[in-house]
Amino acid sequence: MPDLPTPQDATEAALFSECWDAVLAYADLCTSGSTAAAQLGREAFAHGIREARDADAGPVRGIARRPARLPRIPLLLTSVRTTAAAWEEEGQGHKLDPDLRLWLNSDKAARYTGPPLQRPLALRGLRDLQQADAELLWFTEVEALPLSLVARRLGLDPAGAAEELQQVRTLFRDRCHRNHLDTPMDARCRSYARLLDAVTRSSAAETPGDLSRHLATCVQCAEAAACLRLHGGALPGALAGGVIGWGGLAYLERRRRAAEVRLGPGRPGSADKAAGEPEDGEQKARVARNGLLVAAVLVSVLALGVSLMPFGGGGDDLGAPGADRQPVADPAPPLPSAPSLPPATSKPADRTTQGTKQPEKSGKPEGRNRHTEPQGTSSSTERPEPDESGEPACRVEYDLVNQWPDGFQATVTVTSAESLDSWRVAWSFRDGQKVGQMWDASVSQSGSRVTATAADYNKSVPAGGDLAFGFLGSWHGKNSPPYDFEVNGHACAKGS
């Protein structure tokens, strides 16, 4: 399994954080398990970054103009699809989602690698845009980032970002219309081409009955209609489906849920706002961020109250189990000096501890956990007593997979002596390291204390079995291994 590429500078490190989250989200859709998703994501990420760097270093065509290519994120997503196709050809198809395997062996997949004039219109239209225009369109329509944030990231004037986005949408439509007319088509489709252009230009225009019936049976013209119609919300689906291919709409939904988790429902700074309203979007974004801060304070207060209760067993149910296992990108990370990732979780941490058999202690409250108080403190009021047999409840192995200036990748593998119906692994860092993106678990961090909570699909662990997850993090000055590992409140011994 290849290592993730090392960022060349701070700007690329920030981009890697965002891109890796997107790649892993799509790789998770394409595979049949979390291990295969991580492997596919790493291979596709390494291949896509090499391709992007080669293109950047290639000869410039004309005056300050490089050959047309996709922006970084859609380029890496198509790398996931092509890597999955290579797996299928190499006999590793059993690691892929069964529906994806059917798609890869159909004529639908052949469109993405066949003659250029027969490829999806959205793919051709996005490639025809200038790099900055294509990034603006993709970030706002597919990644669901607030327009004010995208404007800052791309160096645009926030006051005019809405107008510029509308101009880019119109430009994308023109490119798609031109490509549609250039596409080989039969006489019937050709007869509807100009009517389709006229109908999709206006939100008030009604679609004639014969054209509507034609769109219901012709995939090629239906795709063109989705790309040409800038109103009605069809553009994000047309971009995701046309550029990514299989699973495009599922990926789109994941990214929208990710944005809502980080900023709350309603997408502050929505890209659909009219010109002159970016200030209102920024105001709502600030309100959403303040709301998250207030929620964090309330959760800390509740956790402190639970730690002071005489019986703490019920306090571990503060979080709700996650409904999905995709990683979530932070829609608003500043450009860091390292590939530090958002301290976000793709879903609220599942804090249930019912999967661990608690040792019976007469006269003592059950389920007390010294980390139900606000995490990150160094105080330790109570600790689960060791197993009477003298054997540790679990053993942990921490593996530093890769490290670069200010960033690193690591995996944690825990062997549990007892069967678990769910698990929560906690540890502490010595040198102020911060965990960003995590896969096969959701993450929360308070100070130096980190907690990884099982995903829905890997909660159960048999007696003597292993649980494993990986993450990306940032460090400064020193990157010592973590210590004080616990599983469901029980101390773990270091693996031999």
FINU-165936 format. One record per residue (C-alpha): residue in three letters; residue number from 1; x, y, z. Coordinates in steps of 0.1 Angstrom, whole numbers, plus 5000, padded with zeros to 4 digits. Each point is the difference from the previous one (the first is absolute). Last residue first. Example, Ala and Ser with C-alpha at 12.3 -4.5 7.8 and 13.67 -1.06 7.14 Angstrom:
# residues 2
NODE   rest    nr      u      v      w
NODE    SER     2   5137   4989   5071
NODE    ALA     1   4986   4966   5007
END
This chain:
# residues 496
NODE   rest    nr      u      v      w
NODE    SER   496   5049   4937   5226
NODE    GLY   495   4968   5019   5000
NODE    LYS   494   4996   5028   5025
NODE    ALA   493   4976   4992   5028
NODE    CYS   492   4965   5015   5000
NODE    ALA   491   4982   5017   5028
NODE    HIS   490   4962   4995   5002
NODE    GLY   489   4977   5030   4995
NODE    ASN   488   4983   4986   4969
NODE    VAL   487   5034   4992   4985
NODE    GLU   486   5028   5020   5016
NODE    PHE   485   5035   5012   4988
NODE    ASP   484   5021   5020   5024
NODE    TYR   483   5027   5010   4975
NODE    PRO   482   5005   5016   4966
NODE    PRO   481   5033   4997   4980
NODE    SER   480   5022   5031   5000
NODE    ASN   479   4997   5025   4971
NODE    LYS   478   5022   5029   5009
NODE    GLY   477   5003   5036   4988
NODE    HIS   476   4966   5004   4986
NODE    TRP   475   4975   4973   4992
NODE    SER   474   4970   4994   4977
NODE    GLY   473   4978   4970   4995
NODE    LEU   472   4987   4974   4976
NODE    PHE   471   4981   4970   5012
NODE    GLY   470   4997   4963   5000
NODE    PHE   469   4977   4973   5015
NODE    ALA   468   5003   4965   5013
NODE    LEU   467   4980   4975   5021
NODE    ASP   466   5015   4966   5007
NODE    GLY   465   4985   4967   5013
NODE    GLY   464   5008   4981   5032
NODE    ALA   463   4964   4999   5010
NODE    PRO   462   4980   5011   4969
NODE    VAL   461   4997   5037   4990
NODE    SER   460   4967   5016   4991
NODE    LYS   459   4998   5037   4992
NODE    ASN   458   5015   4998   4965
NODE    TYR   457   4971   5010   4977
NODE    ASP   456   4984   5027   5022
NODE    ALA   455   5033   5018   5005
NODE    ALA   454   5019   4995   5033
NODE    THR   453   5010   5031   5020
NODE    ALA   452   5035   5015   5001
NODE    THR   451   5007   5022   5030
NODE    VAL   450   5030   5024   5002
NODE    ARG   449   5014   5017   5032
NODE    SER   448   5026   5026   4995
NODE    GLY   447   4976   5029   5001
NODE    SER   446   4965   4988   4993
NODE    GLN   445   4999   4977   4969
NODE    SER   444   4971   4983   4982
NODE    VAL   443   5003   4973   4973
NODE    SER   442   4977   4978   4981
NODE    ALA   441   5013   4965   4990
NODE    ASP   440   5010   4979   4970
NODE    TRP   439   5017   5032   4986
NODE    MET   438   5014   5030   5018
NODE    GLN   437   5007   5035   4986
NODE    GLY   436   5014   5026   5024
NODE    VAL   435   5018   4989   5032
NODE    LYS   434   5021   5026   5017
NODE    GLN   433   5034   4995   5016
NODE    GLY   432   5007   5021   5031
NODE    ASP   431   5032   4983   5010
NODE    ARG   430   4991   4973   5024
NODE    PHE   429   4969   4985   4984
NODE    SER   428   4973   4982   5020
NODE    TRP   427   4979   4969   4992
NODE    ALA   426   4964   4989   4996
NODE    VAL   425   4984   4971   4982
NODE    ARG   424   4962   4996   5001
NODE    TRP   423   4984   4967   4992
NODE    SER   422   4968   4982   4991
NODE    ASP   421   4986   4965   5005
NODE    LEU   420   5033   4989   5013
NODE    SER   419   5013   4965   5006
NODE    GLU   418   5027   4997   5026
NODE    ALA   417   5038   4999   4999
NODE    SER   416   5000   5028   4975
NODE    THR   415   5029   5005   4975
NODE    VAL   414   5003   5037   4990
NODE    THR   413   5016   5013   4968
NODE    VAL   412   5006   5037   4996
NODE    THR   411   5012   5015   4967
NODE    ALA   410   5021   5031   4993
NODE    GLN   409   5005   5028   4974
NODE    PHE   408   5021   5031   5007
NODE    GLY   407   5002   5038   4995
NODE    ASP   406   5022   5029   5010
NODE    PRO   405   5028   4991   4977
NODE    TRP   404   4993   4965   4987
NODE    GLN   403   4992   4967   5017
NODE    ASN   402   4987   4967   4988
NODE    VAL   401   4987   4968   5016
NODE    LEU   400   5005   5007   5036
NODE    ASP   399   4986   4967   5015
NODE    TYR   398   4984   4999   5034
NODE    GLU   397   4994   4965   5013
NODE    VAL   396   4975   4994   5028
NODE    ARG   395   4993   4971   5024
NODE    CYS   394   4967   4995   5018
NODE    ALA   393   4984   4990   5033
NODE    PRO   392   5034   4995   5015
NODE    GLU   391   5007   4966   5017
NODE    GLY   390   5004   5001   5038
NODE    SER   389   4973   4973   5005
NODE    GLU   388   4980   5025   5021
NODE    ASP   387   4997   5023   4970
NODE    PRO   386   5014   5034   5008
NODE    GLU   385   4978   5025   5019
NODE    PRO   384   4983   5027   4979
NODE    ARG   383   5014   5034   5008
NODE    GLU   382   4987   5027   5022
NODE    THR   381   5009   5036   5006
NODE    SER   380   5026   5007   4974
NODE    SER   379   5010   5036   4994
NODE    SER   378   5020   5009   4969
NODE    THR   377   4972   5019   4983
NODE    GLY   376   4995   4996   4963
NODE    GLN   375   4965   4986   5002
NODE    PRO   374   4973   5017   5020
NODE    GLU   373   4989   4974   5025
NODE    THR   372   4988   4967   4985
NODE    HIS   371   5036   4992   4996
NODE    ARG   370   5005   4985   5034
NODE    ASN   369   4974   4974   4991
NODE    ARG   368   4975   4987   5025
NODE    GLY   367   4980   4971   4986
NODE    GLU   366   4989   4984   5033
NODE    PRO   365   5000   5018   5033
NODE    LYS   364   5019   4981   5027
NODE    GLY   363   4987   4980   5029
NODE    SER   362   5008   4967   4985
NODE    LYS   361   5021   5001   4968
NODE    GLU   360   4989   4979   4971
NODE    PRO   359   5023   5002   4970
NODE    GLN   358   4982   5018   4971
NODE    LYS   357   4995   4979   4969
NODE    THR   356   5006   5024   4971
NODE    GLY   355   4973   5004   4973
NODE    GLN   354   4978   5022   5021
NODE    THR   353   5024   5029   4998
NODE    THR   352   4980   5024   4979
NODE    ARG   351   5017   5032   4991
NODE    ASP   350   4992   5001   4963
NODE    ALA   349   5017   5032   4989
NODE    PRO   348   4979   5024   4980
NODE    LYS   347   5005   4996   4962
NODE    SER   346   5026   5007   4974
NODE    THR   345   5022   5013   5027
NODE    ALA   344   5019   5032   4998
NODE    PRO   343   5032   5013   5014
NODE    PRO   342   5007   5011   4964
NODE    LEU   341   5033   4988   4986
NODE    SER   340   5035   5012   5005
NODE    PRO   339   5021   4995   4969
NODE    ALA   338   5025   5025   5013
NODE    SER   337   5007   5038   4998
NODE    PRO   336   4962   5004   4999
NODE    LEU   335   4978   5015   4972
NODE    PRO   334   4969   5007   5019
NODE    PRO   333   4975   4971   5004
NODE    ALA   332   4964   5009   4991
NODE    PRO   331   4980   4971   4986
NODE    ASP   330   5015   4975   5024
NODE    ALA   329   4998   4968   4982
NODE    VAL   328   4980   4970   5012
NODE    PRO   327   5010   4964   4999
NODE    GLN   326   4973   4976   4990
NODE    ARG   325   4987   4974   5024
NODE    ASP   324   4963   5009   5001
NODE    ALA   323   4972   5002   5025
NODE    GLY   322   5022   5008   5029
NODE    PRO   321   4988   4988   5034
NODE    ALA   320   4986   5027   5023
NODE    GLY   319   5022   5016   5026
NODE    LEU   318   4992   5005   5037
NODE    ASP   317   4996   4962   5006
NODE    ASP   316   5031   4997   5022
NODE    GLY   315   4984   5018   5028
NODE    GLY   314   4977   4971   5007
NODE    GLY   313   5027   4980   5018
NODE    GLY   312   5010   5029   5022
NODE    PHE   311   4984   4991   5033
NODE    PRO   310   5008   5023   5029
NODE    MET   309   4998   5030   4976
NODE    LEU   308   5030   5023   4999
NODE    SER   307   5014   4987   4966
NODE    VAL   306   4965   5005   4985
NODE    GLY   305   5000   5037   5011
NODE    LEU   304   5034   5005   4984
NODE    ALA   303   4988   4984   4967
NODE    LEU   302   4969   5022   5000
NODE    VAL   301   5022   5031   5005
NODE    SER   300   5023   4989   4971
NODE    VAL   299   4969   4993   4978
NODE    LEU   298   4987   5035   5008
NODE    VAL   297   5033   5016   4991
NODE    ALA   296   5002   4981   4967
NODE    ALA   295   4964   5011   4991
NODE    VAL   294   5009   5036   5007
NODE    LEU   293   5030   4997   4977
NODE    LEU   292   4979   4984   4973
NODE    GLY   291   4975   5028   5002
NODE    ASN   290   5027   5026   4997
NODE    ARG   289   5011   4982   4968
NODE    ALA   288   4964   5001   4987
NODE    VAL   287   4996   5037   5008
NODE    ARG   286   5033   5008   4983
NODE    ALA   285   4988   4981   4969
NODE    LYS   284   4967   5019   5001
NODE    GLN   283   5018   5033   5000
NODE    GLU   282   5023   4988   4972
NODE    GLY   281   4969   4992   4979
NODE    ASP   280   4985   5034   5007
NODE    GLU   279   5032   5017   4988
NODE    PRO   278   4999   4979   4968
NODE    GLU   277   4967   5015   4991
NODE    GLY   276   5008   5026   4972
NODE    ALA   275   4997   4975   4972
NODE    ALA   274   4973   4974   5004
NODE    LYS   273   5003   4971   5023
NODE    ASP   272   5003   4966   4984
NODE    ALA   271   5035   4994   5012
NODE    SER   270   4987   4998   5036
NODE    GLY   269   5019   5021   5025
NODE    PRO   268   4988   4979   5028
NODE    ARG   267   4989   4965   4989
NODE    GLY   266   4966   4996   5015
NODE    PRO   265   5006   4973   5025
NODE    GLY   264   5030   5004   5024
NODE    LEU   263   5036   5011   4991
NODE    ARG   262   5021   4969   5006
NODE    VAL   261   4973   4973   4999
NODE    GLU   260   4982   5018   4972
NODE    ALA   259   5032   5001   4979
NODE    ALA   258   5005   4963   5005
NODE    ARG   257   4963   4993   4991
NODE    ARG   256   5006   5018   4967
NODE    ARG   255   5032   4981   4994
NODE    ARG   254   4982   4967   5006
NODE    GLU   253   4971   5009   4977
NODE    LEU   252   5024   5009   4971
NODE    TYR   251   5019   4967   5005
NODE    ALA   250   4967   4981   4997
NODE    LEU   249   4992   5019   4969
NODE    GLY   248   5033   4992   4984
NODE    GLY   247   4999   4963   5010
NODE    TRP   246   5010   4989   4965
NODE    GLY   245   5012   5028   4978
NODE    ILE   244   5023   5026   5016
NODE    VAL   243   4998   5028   4975
NODE    GLY   242   4965   4996   4985
NODE    GLY   241   4983   4988   5032
NODE    ALA   240   5015   5026   5022
NODE    LEU   239   4996   5028   4975
NODE    ALA   238   4965   4992   4990
NODE    GLY   237   4990   4994   5036
NODE    PRO   236   5013   5035   5010
NODE    LEU   235   4984   5016   4969
NODE    ALA   234   4964   4988   5004
NODE    GLY   233   4990   5024   5028
NODE    GLY   232   4970   5016   4982
NODE    HIS   231   5019   5026   4980
NODE    LEU   230   5031   4997   4980
NODE    ARG   229   4984   4976   4974
NODE    LEU   228   5027   4993   4974
NODE    CYS   227   5018   4973   5019
NODE    ALA   226   4968   4981   5010
NODE    ALA   225   4986   5004   4965
NODE    ALA   224   5032   4986   4985
NODE    GLU   223   4998   4969   5022
NODE    ALA   222   4964   4995   4989
NODE    CYS   221   5011   5003   4964
NODE    GLN   220   5025   4972   5004
NODE    VAL   219   4978   4978   5020
NODE    CYS   218   4972   5000   4975
NODE    THR   217   4967   4984   5012
NODE    ALA   216   4985   5025   5024
NODE    LEU   215   5017   5029   4982
NODE    HIS   214   4980   4991   4969
NODE    ARG   213   4967   5000   5019
NODE    SER   212   5007   5035   5014
NODE    LEU   211   5009   5012   4965
NODE    ASP   210   4967   4987   4986
NODE    GLY   209   4981   5016   5029
NODE    PRO   208   5015   5034   4996
NODE    THR   207   5021   5012   5030
NODE    GLU   206   4986   5031   5016
NODE    ALA   205   5022   5032   5001
NODE    ALA   204   4999   5019   5033
NODE    SER   203   5035   4989   5011
NODE    SER   202   5014   5013   4968
NODE    ARG   201   5030   4988   4981
NODE    THR   200   4990   4963   5002
NODE    VAL   199   4972   5003   4975
NODE    ALA   198   5021   5018   4973
NODE    ASP   197   5029   4975   5002
NODE    LEU   196   4977   4970   4999
NODE    LEU   195   4982   5015   4969
NODE    ARG   194   5034   5003   4983
NODE    ALA   193   5010   4964   5007
NODE    TYR   192   4966   4984   4993
NODE    SER   191   5005   4995   4963
NODE    ARG   190   5035   4986   5006
NODE    CYS   189   4987   4974   5024
NODE    ARG   188   4976   4988   4973
NODE    ALA   187   5027   5001   4973
NODE    ASP   186   5024   4978   5019
NODE    MET   185   5028   5013   5021
NODE    PRO   184   5038   5006   4998
NODE    THR   183   5009   5026   5026
NODE    ASP   182   5011   5034   4987
NODE    LEU   181   4965   5016   5007
NODE    HIS   180   5003   4986   5036
NODE    ASN   179   5035   5014   5003
NODE    ARG   178   4988   5035   4991
NODE    HIS   177   4972   4997   5025
NODE    CYS   176   5023   4987   5027
NODE    ARG   175   5025   5029   4995
NODE    ASP   174   4971   5025   5001
NODE    ARG   173   4986   4985   5032
NODE    PHE   172   5035   5002   5016
NODE    LEU   171   5002   5036   4990
NODE    THR   170   4966   5007   5015
NODE    ARG   169   5010   4983   5032
NODE    VAL   168   5033   5019   5001
NODE    GLN   167   4981   5033   4996
NODE    GLN   166   4976   4991   5028
NODE    LEU   165   5030   4992   5022
NODE    GLU   164   5016   5033   4992
NODE    GLU   163   4968   5018   5010
NODE    ALA   162   4999   4981   5033
NODE    ALA   161   5036   5007   5006
NODE    GLY   160   4998   5038   4996
NODE    ALA   159   4999   5010   5036
NODE    PRO   158   5022   4971   5011
NODE    ASP   157   5028   5013   4977
NODE    LEU   156   5018   4969   4988
NODE    GLY   155   5032   4985   5013
NODE    LEU   154   4990   4964   4993
NODE    ARG   153   4998   4990   5036
NODE    ARG   152   4983   5033   5010
NODE    ALA   151   4974   4996   4973
NODE    VAL   150   4994   4964   5009
NODE    LEU   149   4993   5009   5036
NODE    SER   148   4976   5027   4990
NODE    LEU   147   4983   4976   4976
NODE    PRO   146   4993   4975   5027
NODE    LEU   145   5014   4965   4992
NODE    ALA   144   4976   4975   4985
NODE    GLU   143   5028   4977   4986
NODE    VAL   142   4980   4996   4968
NODE    GLU   141   4985   5034   4991
NODE    THR   140   5022   5025   5019
NODE    PHE   139   5034   4982   4999
NODE    TRP   138   4995   4987   4964
NODE    LEU   137   4989   5033   4984
NODE    LEU   136   5028   5021   5017
NODE    GLU   135   5026   4973   4992
NODE    ALA   134   4989   5000   4963
NODE    ASP   133   5003   5038   4998
NODE    ALA   132   5035   5000   5016
NODE    GLN   131   5012   4973   4976
NODE    GLN   130   4986   5016   4968
NODE    LEU   129   4970   4981   4987
NODE    ASP   128   5001   4975   4972
NODE    ARG   127   5007   4971   5024
NODE    LEU   126   4967   5008   5018
NODE    GLY   125   4981   4999   4967
NODE    ARG   124   5014   4967   4989
NODE    LEU   123   4992   4983   5032
NODE    ALA   122   4966   5015   5002
NODE    LEU   121   4993   4989   4964
NODE    PRO   120   5006   4964   5007
NODE    ARG   119   5026   4984   4976
NODE    GLN   118   4990   4993   4964
NODE    LEU   117   5020   5028   4984
NODE    PRO   116   5031   4988   5019
NODE    PRO   115   5000   4965   4986
NODE    GLY   114   4998   4974   5028
NODE    THR   113   5013   5001   5035
NODE    TYR   112   4970   5015   5018
NODE    ARG   111   4975   4985   4976
NODE    ALA   110   5013   4965   5006
NODE    ALA   109   4987   5001   5035
NODE    LYS   108   4964   5003   4988
NODE    ASP   107   5006   4972   4974
NODE    SER   106   5001   4975   5029
NODE    ASN   105   5028   4981   5018
NODE    LEU   104   5009   5028   5023
NODE    TRP   103   4963   5004   5009
NODE    LEU   102   4996   4964   5010
NODE    ARG   101   5031   5003   5022
NODE    LEU   100   4986   5032   5015
NODE    ASP    99   4968   4982   5010
NODE    PRO    98   5020   4973   5017
NODE    ASP    97   5020   5025   5021
NODE    LEU    96   5037   4993   4996
NODE    LYS    95   5024   4977   5019
NODE    HIS    94   4989   4970   4980
NODE    GLY    93   5012   5018   4969
NODE    GLN    92   5036   4993   5009
NODE    GLY    91   5006   4979   4969
NODE    GLU    90   5023   5024   4982
NODE    GLU    89   4973   5013   4976
NODE    GLU    88   4977   5008   5028
NODE    TRP    87   5028   5017   5020
NODE    ALA    86   5008   5021   4969
NODE    ALA    85   4964   5011   4998
NODE    ALA    84   5002   5010   5037
NODE    THR    83   5031   5020   4993
NODE    THR    82   4982   5018   4971
NODE    ARG    81   4971   5009   5023
NODE    VAL    80   5022   5012   5028
NODE    SER    79   5020   5020   4975
NODE    THR    78   4968   5016   4988
NODE    LEU    77   4996   5012   5036
NODE    LEU    76   5035   5014   5000
NODE    LEU    75   4994   5021   4969
NODE    PRO    74   4967   5011   5015
NODE    ILE    73   5019   5013   5030
NODE    ARG    72   5030   5016   4982
NODE    PRO    71   4981   5019   4973
NODE    LEU    70   4996   4983   4967
NODE    ARG    69   5023   5004   4970
NODE    ALA    68   5005   5024   4971
NODE    PRO    67   5036   5004   4988
NODE    ARG    66   5019   5028   5016
NODE    ARG    65   4998   5037   4991
NODE    ALA    64   5025   5027   5008
NODE    ILE    63   5004   5009   4963
NODE    GLY    62   4995   4969   4978
NODE    ARG    61   5001   4965   5014
NODE    VAL    60   5022   4997   5031
NODE    PRO    59   5022   4970   5001
NODE    GLY    58   4995   4975   5028
NODE    ALA    57   5008   5007   5037
NODE    ASP    56   4964   5006   5010
NODE    ALA    55   4989   4970   4980
NODE    ASP    54   5026   4978   5017
NODE    ARG    53   4989   5013   5034
NODE    ALA    52   4963   4992   4992
NODE    GLU    51   5008   4965   4988
NODE    ARG    50   5022   4993   5031
NODE    ILE    49   4973   5013   5022
NODE    GLY    48   4974   4977   4983
NODE    HIS    47   5021   4969   5003
NODE    ALA    46   5008   5006   5037
NODE    PHE    45   4963   5008   5007
NODE    ALA    44   4987   4970   4981
NODE    GLU    43   5023   4976   5018
NODE    ARG    42   4992   5014   5034
NODE    GLY    41   4963   5001   4994
NODE    LEU    40   4999   4965   4987
NODE    GLN    39   5019   4987   5031
NODE    ALA    38   4978   5020   5024
NODE    ALA    37   4968   4988   4983
NODE    ALA    36   5013   4964   5000
NODE    THR    35   5005   5001   5038
NODE    SER    34   4966   5017   5005
NODE    GLY    33   4980   4974   4981
NODE    SER    32   4982   4992   4967
NODE    THR    31   5015   5028   4980
NODE    CYS    30   4989   5028   4977
NODE    LEU    29   4980   5021   5025
NODE    ASP    28   5029   5000   5024
NODE    ALA    27   5023   5011   4972
NODE    TYR    26   4977   5030   4994
NODE    ALA    25   5003   5012   5036
NODE    LEU    24   5037   4991   5001
NODE    VAL    23   5007   5022   4970
NODE    ALA    22   4980   5030   5014
NODE    ASP    21   5018   4998   5033
NODE    TRP    20   5034   4996   4983
NODE    CYS    19   4993   5031   4979
NODE    GLU    18   4993   5023   5029
NODE    SER    17   5030   4991   5020
NODE    PHE    16   5022   4998   4968
NODE    LEU    15   4990   5036   4992
NODE    ALA    14   5012   5012   5033
NODE    ALA    13   5033   4982   4995
NODE    GLU    12   5003   5014   4965
NODE    THR    11   4998   5035   5013
NODE    ALA    10   5025   4993   5027
NODE    ASP     9   5026   4986   4976
NODE    GLN     8   5010   4968   4982
NODE    PRO     7   4975   4977   5017
NODE    THR     6   5013   4964   5004
NODE    PRO     5   4981   4975   4979
NODE    LEU     4   4979   4974   5019
NODE    ASP     3   5019   4968   5004
NODE    PRO     2   4994   4972   4975
NODE    MET     1   4983   4967   5010
END
